[in-house]
């Protein structure tokens, strides 16, 4: 996992986002296995997911060799030629830079953690109120639209005609994939029934996701963003925010197979959480926001493939059509992003 986002190639950022989207898609299947083997609720699962991700990333952080990050040359070490007053002023400047850096770091961690908490909790509330299919379509469908508008207004990032076509194609594929497959996939949450409260919660979730993505992109453009640092401590904030709700729901699940449930929870905390979110924050800092939002729609595609290939669900025309549409949109935007970077480098190169 790359620690410093600054200088990360866009191509690698695109790859990170693709891996993150695919990994997120496996979380649903693992969660379904947890629900089958225990009485754990969705909020408690989300709490253990983030708490476990925090612990795993913290362990990696502690055992990883630390590289020093100089904030500039320290006058006290520059030789005896400097006067004492210059050394004192230089030390004060260094402390001021470090203090400002810590303040920015804490602010980014808290804002990211709160946004992630609202994103997850509001999504669960949407699913509970209006069903899995509608909740997923509203949340994941509104996300790219809000991100595209926000990126245009706050970051000056333009989609262009091809980008608009890609976003529309991705949203159409999402609707076909989720609403057109297996009766809407609503299960015990009310199928594809549209309820205003669920739609409202879905929009709240999408807005929080959009804010998280746009802020990550802005911080990446400003420079100095640290994806691993942001991820590990943001999970701590999320766990603290979810702890009261998870306590009310029931923190400790009842199960006759604790080892099996533990393995599932460990997987959820490690792959679609610790690894996937680290890759997401790294990639989102260097890739255009609208492109990020569409690439991460690989999550429902991955979930659909797992449902058909591993869980034995029927392969429907809607599953194939939705998957093809979304993959085409993701591929188109990724290629356009890479070409844009190459064109910008050519323009910037001296003649």
C-alpha positions as a Python dict, from the first residue, in 0.01 Angstrom:
ca = {
    (1, 'X'): (0, 0, 0),
    (2, 'X'): (142, 333, -106),
    (3, 'X'): (170, 583, 177),
    (4, 'X'): (226, 908, -5),
    (5, 'X'): (-37, 995, -265),
    (6, 'X'): (158, 1291, -397),
    (7, 'X'): (318, 1185, -725),
    (8, 'X'): (105, 871, -772),
    (9, 'X'): (64, 807, -1149),
    (10, 'X'): (-292, 841, -1278),
    (11, 'X'): (-271, 498, -1440),
    (12, 'X'): (-192, 340, -1107),
    (13, 'X'): (-470, 542, -946),
    (14, 'X'): (-717, 401, -1201),
    (15, 'X'): (-594, 49, -1124),
    (16, 'X'): (-634, 109, -750),
    (17, 'X'): (-994, 225, -800),
    (18, 'X'): (-1080, -77, -1014),
    (19, 'X'): (-942, -315, -751),
    (20, 'X'): (-1129, -126, -477),
    (21, 'X'): (-1461, -145, -665),
    (22, 'X'): (-1423, -518, -726),
    (23, 'X'): (-1325, -578, -362),
    (24, 'X'): (-1628, -384, -236),
    (25, 'X'): (-1849, -614, -440),
    (26, 'X'): (-1730, -913, -238),
    (27, 'X'): (-1841, -754, 90),
    (28, 'X'): (-2209, -819, 16),
    (29, 'X'): (-2156, -1192, -31),
    (30, 'X'): (-1946, -1214, 286),
    (31, 'X'): (-2207, -1014, 478),
    (32, 'X'): (-2480, -1248, 356),
    (33, 'X'): (-2281, -1543, 494),
    (34, 'X'): (-2247, -1362, 829),
    (35, 'X'): (-2622, -1300, 844),
    (36, 'X'): (-2691, -1665, 760),
    (37, 'X'): (-2462, -1794, 1036),
    (38, 'X'): (-2556, -1546, 1311),
    (39, 'X'): (-2809, -1286, 1423),
    (40, 'X'): (-2574, -992, 1363),
    (41, 'X'): (-2744, -678, 1231),
    (42, 'X'): (-2619, -452, 951),
    (43, 'X'): (-2509, -163, 1174),
    (44, 'X'): (-2316, -394, 1405),
    (45, 'X'): (-2152, -552, 1102),
    (46, 'X'): (-2054, -208, 975),
    (47, 'X'): (-1908, -125, 1318),
    (48, 'X'): (-1698, -443, 1333),
    (49, 'X'): (-1596, -392, 971),
    (50, 'X'): (-1454, -45, 1042),
    (51, 'X'): (-1315, -133, 1385),
    (52, 'X'): (-1141, -438, 1240),
    (53, 'X'): (-1010, -236, 946),
    (54, 'X'): (-873, 21, 1189),
    (55, 'X'): (-691, -243, 1395),
    (56, 'X'): (-542, -414, 1088),
    (57, 'X'): (-419, -89, 935),
    (58, 'X'): (-284, 30, 1268),
    (59, 'X'): (-81, -289, 1303),
    (60, 'X'): (57, -243, 951),
    (61, 'X'): (139, 117, 1035),
    (62, 'X'): (325, 21, 1352),
    (63, 'X'): (536, -255, 1196),
    (64, 'X'): (613, -70, 874),
    (65, 'X'): (948, 114, 868),
    (66, 'X'): (881, 484, 911),
    (67, 'X'): (1034, 723, 664),
    (68, 'X'): (1124, 1066, 785),
    (69, 'X'): (941, 1355, 621),
    (70, 'X'): (1152, 1666, 653),
    (71, 'X'): (961, 1988, 680),
    (72, 'X'): (1266, 2178, 561),
    (73, 'X'): (1623, 2205, 680),
    (74, 'X'): (1653, 2271, 1052),
    (75, 'X'): (1868, 2579, 1115),
    (76, 'X'): (2013, 2426, 1430),
    (77, 'X'): (2177, 2160, 1213),
    (78, 'X'): (2307, 2388, 938),
    (79, 'X'): (2644, 2465, 1089),
    (80, 'X'): (2804, 2706, 1329),
    (81, 'X'): (2790, 2999, 1087),
    (82, 'X'): (2427, 3080, 1170),
    (83, 'X'): (2363, 3310, 1455),
    (84, 'X'): (2158, 3204, 1757),
    (85, 'X'): (1869, 3434, 1661),
    (86, 'X'): (1844, 3278, 1317),
    (87, 'X'): (1840, 2931, 1471),
    (88, 'X'): (1556, 3028, 1704),
    (89, 'X'): (1351, 3184, 1425),
    (90, 'X'): (1413, 2881, 1204),
    (91, 'X'): (1304, 2646, 1482),
    (92, 'X'): (987, 2850, 1536),
    (93, 'X'): (905, 2834, 1165),
    (94, 'X'): (958, 2459, 1164),
    (95, 'X'): (730, 2414, 1464),
    (96, 'X'): (469, 2636, 1300),
    (97, 'X'): (476, 2430, 981),
    (98, 'X'): (444, 2109, 1178),
    (99, 'X'): (157, 2247, 1384),
    (100, 'X'): (-32, 2359, 1072),
    (101, 'X'): (30, 2017, 916),
    (102, 'X'): (-115, 1841, 1221),
    (103, 'X'): (-423, 2065, 1220),
    (104, 'X'): (-489, 1992, 850),
    (105, 'X'): (-432, 1621, 907),
    (106, 'X'): (-678, 1602, 1198),
    (107, 'X'): (-939, 1805, 1009),
    (108, 'X'): (-915, 1576, 705),
    (109, 'X'): (-942, 1263, 919),
    (110, 'X'): (-1247, 1386, 1112),
    (111, 'X'): (-1430, 1513, 803),
    (112, 'X'): (-1358, 1191, 611),
    (113, 'X'): (-1465, 974, 904),
    (114, 'X'): (-1793, 1160, 957),
    (115, 'X'): (-1872, 1153, 584),
    (116, 'X'): (-1801, 780, 572),
    (117, 'X'): (-2023, 722, 876),
    (118, 'X'): (-2315, 913, 722),
    (119, 'X'): (-2262, 738, 388),
    (120, 'X'): (-2283, 388, 537),
    (121, 'X'): (-2553, 450, 798),
    (122, 'X'): (-2784, 641, 564),
    (123, 'X'): (-2747, 365, 305),
    (124, 'X'): (-2855, 102, 557),
    (125, 'X'): (-3150, 322, 653),
    (126, 'X'): (-3247, 355, 287),
    (127, 'X'): (-3234, -22, 235),
    (128, 'X'): (-3444, -79, 546),
    (129, 'X'): (-3704, 177, 440),
    (130, 'X'): (-3743, 111, 68),
    (131, 'X'): (-3566, -217, -11),
    (132, 'X'): (-3224, -323, -130),
    (133, 'X'): (-3286, -262, -501),
    (134, 'X'): (-3428, 90, -478),
    (135, 'X'): (-3189, 191, -201),
    (136, 'X'): (-2890, 77, -407),
    (137, 'X'): (-3008, 250, -725),
    (138, 'X'): (-3084, 578, -546),
    (139, 'X'): (-2758, 586, -350),
    (140, 'X'): (-2519, 466, -618),
    (141, 'X'): (-2711, 635, -900),
    (142, 'X'): (-2727, 979, -738),
    (143, 'X'): (-2360, 962, -635),
    (144, 'X'): (-2205, 1010, -983),
    (145, 'X'): (-2452, 1289, -1066),
    (146, 'X'): (-2379, 1483, -746),
    (147, 'X'): (-2006, 1425, -789),
    (148, 'X'): (-2009, 1544, -1151),
    (149, 'X'): (-2197, 1862, -1055),
    (150, 'X'): (-1979, 1920, -750),
    (151, 'X'): (-1658, 1865, -945),
    (152, 'X'): (-1769, 2116, -1208),
    (153, 'X'): (-1867, 2381, -951),
    (154, 'X'): (-1589, 2339, -694),
    (155, 'X'): (-1294, 2186, -881),
    (156, 'X'): (-1346, 2312, -1236),
    (157, 'X'): (-1343, 1955, -1373),
    (158, 'X'): (-1547, 1920, -1691),
    (159, 'X'): (-1694, 1591, -1802),
    (160, 'X'): (-1720, 1666, -2171),
    (161, 'X'): (-1965, 1501, -2409),
    (162, 'X'): (-1800, 1160, -2385),
    (163, 'X'): (-1799, 1178, -2006),
    (164, 'X'): (-2170, 1261, -1996),
    (165, 'X'): (-2245, 966, -2222),
    (166, 'X'): (-2036, 738, -1999),
    (167, 'X'): (-2209, 852, -1680),
    (168, 'X'): (-2555, 810, -1835),
    (169, 'X'): (-2457, 466, -1963),
    (170, 'X'): (-2328, 364, -1621),
    (171, 'X'): (-2647, 478, -1449),
    (172, 'X'): (-2862, 297, -1707),
    (173, 'X'): (-2657, -18, -1652),
    (174, 'X'): (-2699, 17, -1274),
    (175, 'X'): (-3077, 45, -1304),
    (176, 'X'): (-3099, -255, -1538),
    (177, 'X'): (-2860, -464, -1327),
    (178, 'X'): (-3026, -398, -990),
    (179, 'X'): (-3394, -353, -1074),
    (180, 'X'): (-3406, -597, -1363),
    (181, 'X'): (-3247, -894, -1192),
    (182, 'X'): (-3432, -1155, -985),
    (183, 'X'): (-3736, -947, -898),
    (184, 'X'): (-3534, -646, -787),
    (185, 'X'): (-3323, -822, -529),
    (186, 'X'): (-3522, -673, -246),
    (187, 'X'): (-3554, -991, -47),
    (188, 'X'): (-3714, -922, 286),
    (189, 'X'): (-3672, -548, 257),
    (190, 'X'): (-3971, -479, 43),
    (191, 'X'): (-3847, -561, -308),
    (192, 'X'): (-3857, -268, -553),
    (193, 'X'): (-4122, -64, -373),
    (194, 'X'): (-4035, 306, -378),
    (195, 'X'): (-4090, 481, -44),
    (196, 'X'): (-4010, 853, 4),
    (197, 'X'): (-3825, 803, 333),
    (198, 'X'): (-3597, 543, 175),
    (199, 'X'): (-3530, 767, -126),
    (200, 'X'): (-3444, 1056, 108),
    (201, 'X'): (-3199, 842, 306),
    (202, 'X'): (-3046, 724, -21),
    (203, 'X'): (-2991, 1084, -131),
    (204, 'X'): (-2832, 1166, 205),
    (205, 'X'): (-2598, 868, 162),
    (206, 'X'): (-2511, 973, -193),
    (207, 'X'): (-2442, 1331, -79),
    (208, 'X'): (-2203, 1208, 192),
    (209, 'X'): (-2024, 984, -59),
    (210, 'X'): (-1999, 1274, -304),
    (211, 'X'): (-1856, 1505, -36),
    (212, 'X'): (-1598, 1241, 63),
    (213, 'X'): (-1490, 1189, -298),
    (214, 'X'): (-1469, 1560, -383),
    (215, 'X'): (-1275, 1646, -69),
    (216, 'X'): (-1031, 1361, -130),
    (217, 'X'): (-974, 1489, -482),
    (218, 'X'): (-927, 1849, -362),
    (219, 'X'): (-676, 1743, -96),
    (220, 'X'): (-489, 1536, -354),
    (221, 'X'): (-465, 1836, -587),
    (222, 'X'): (-341, 2056, -303),
    (223, 'X'): (-64, 1803, -239),
    (224, 'X'): (58, 1631, 73),
    (225, 'X'): (-235, 1390, 109),
    (226, 'X'): (-154, 1065, 286),
    (227, 'X'): (-397, 787, 191),
    (228, 'X'): (-285, 531, 450),
    (229, 'X'): (-290, 785, 733),
    (230, 'X'): (-633, 915, 633),
    (231, 'X'): (-778, 565, 602),
    (232, 'X'): (-660, 421, 933),
    (233, 'X'): (-774, 710, 1152),
    (234, 'X'): (-1095, 769, 957),
    (235, 'X'): (-1197, 414, 1044),
    (236, 'X'): (-1145, 501, 1410),
    (237, 'X'): (-1383, 797, 1370),
    (238, 'X'): (-1641, 576, 1193),
    (239, 'X'): (-1621, 310, 1463),
    (240, 'X'): (-1679, 571, 1735),
    (241, 'X'): (-1976, 717, 1544),
    (242, 'X'): (-2135, 375, 1488),
    (243, 'X'): (-2067, 235, 1836),
    (244, 'X'): (-2389, 370, 2002),
    (245, 'X'): (-2609, 247, 1716),
    (246, 'X'): (-2434, -89, 1707),
    (247, 'X'): (-2468, -122, 2086),
    (248, 'X'): (-2842, -65, 2060),
    (249, 'X'): (-2867, -324, 1783),
    (250, 'X'): (-2646, -577, 1961),
    (251, 'X'): (-2268, -578, 1933),
    (252, 'X'): (-2200, -946, 1999),
    (253, 'X'): (-2381, -1187, 1764),
    (254, 'X'): (-2535, -1514, 1874),
    (255, 'X'): (-2409, -1805, 1666),
    (256, 'X'): (-2333, -2176, 1691),
    (257, 'X'): (-2037, -2131, 1454),
    (258, 'X'): (-1822, -1853, 1607),
    (259, 'X'): (-1507, -1956, 1419),
    (260, 'X'): (-1686, -1941, 1084),
    (261, 'X'): (-1838, -1601, 1160),
    (262, 'X'): (-1498, -1478, 1279),
    (263, 'X'): (-1335, -1576, 951),
    (264, 'X'): (-1604, -1393, 753),
    (265, 'X'): (-1566, -1081, 968),
    (266, 'X'): (-1189, -1091, 932),
    (267, 'X'): (-1222, -1108, 555),
    (268, 'X'): (-1467, -816, 549),
    (269, 'X'): (-1237, -607, 769),
    (270, 'X'): (-927, -690, 565),
    (271, 'X'): (-1010, -702, 193),
    (272, 'X'): (-1318, -486, 116),
    (273, 'X'): (-1237, -247, 401),
    (274, 'X'): (-870, -199, 496),
    (275, 'X'): (-723, -275, 154),
    (276, 'X'): (-1007, -142, -63),
    (277, 'X'): (-1050, 191, 114),
    (278, 'X'): (-675, 254, 122),
    (279, 'X'): (-667, 200, -254),
    (280, 'X'): (-980, 413, -298),
    (281, 'X'): (-842, 714, -110),
    (282, 'X'): (-511, 686, -297),
    (283, 'X'): (-678, 666, -639),
    (284, 'X'): (-945, 928, -568),
    (285, 'X'): (-676, 1185, -491),
    (286, 'X'): (-528, 1175, -843),
    (287, 'X'): (-820, 1075, -1069),
    (288, 'X'): (-1101, 1308, -1176),
    (289, 'X'): (-1395, 1287, -938),
    (290, 'X'): (-1657, 1186, -1197),
    (291, 'X'): (-1429, 908, -1321),
    (292, 'X'): (-1388, 787, -963),
    (293, 'X'): (-1765, 770, -911),
    (294, 'X'): (-1822, 563, -1226),
    (295, 'X'): (-1529, 324, -1173),
    (296, 'X'): (-1645, 243, -819),
    (297, 'X'): (-1976, 130, -973),
    (298, 'X'): (-1784, -190, -1039),
    (299, 'X'): (-1905, -286, -692),
    (300, 'X'): (-2254, -402, -806),
    (301, 'X'): (-2099, -567, -1112),
    (302, 'X'): (-1863, -764, -891),
    (303, 'X'): (-2148, -854, -657),
    (304, 'X'): (-2360, -976, -950),
    (305, 'X'): (-2077, -1194, -1083),
    (306, 'X'): (-2026, -1347, -738),
    (307, 'X'): (-2400, -1406, -698),
    (308, 'X'): (-2414, -1594, -1028),
    (309, 'X'): (-2080, -1774, -1011),
    (310, 'X'): (-2054, -1865, -643),
    (311, 'X'): (-2397, -1832, -485),
    (312, 'X'): (-2588, -2011, -760),
    (313, 'X'): (-2822, -1728, -864),
    (314, 'X'): (-2967, -1747, -1214),
    (315, 'X'): (-2792, -1561, -1497),
    (316, 'X'): (-3057, -1329, -1640),
    (317, 'X'): (-3068, -1106, -1946),
    (318, 'X'): (-3081, -804, -1711),
    (319, 'X'): (-2763, -916, -1535),
    (320, 'X'): (-2575, -949, -1863),
    (321, 'X'): (-2709, -625, -2012),
    (322, 'X'): (-2646, -419, -1700),
    (323, 'X'): (-2297, -559, -1658),
    (324, 'X'): (-2206, -488, -2021),
    (325, 'X'): (-2335, -130, -2001),
    (326, 'X'): (-2147, -55, -1681),
    (327, 'X'): (-1823, -217, -1794),
    (328, 'X'): (-1839, -22, -2120),
    (329, 'X'): (-1888, 304, -1928),
    (330, 'X'): (-1602, 227, -1687),
    (331, 'X'): (-1369, 131, -1972),
    (332, 'X'): (-1457, 441, -2172),
    (333, 'X'): (-1394, 680, -1883),
    (334, 'X'): (-1071, 505, -1781),
    (335, 'X'): (-935, 526, -2137),
    (336, 'X'): (-1041, 892, -2164),
    (337, 'X'): (-871, 970, -1831),
    (338, 'X'): (-546, 807, -1944),
    (339, 'X'): (-553, 984, -2281),
    (340, 'X'): (-616, 1316, -2108),
    (341, 'X'): (-308, 1271, -1892),
    (342, 'X'): (-94, 1184, -2195),
    (343, 'X'): (-225, 1487, -2386),
    (344, 'X'): (-158, 1718, -2089),
    (345, 'X'): (200, 1590, -2063),
    (346, 'X'): (257, 1651, -2434),
    (347, 'X'): (128, 2007, -2405),
    (348, 'X'): (345, 2072, -2102),
    (349, 'X'): (659, 1929, -2264),
    (350, 'X'): (905, 2191, -2391),
    (351, 'X'): (910, 2234, -2767),
}
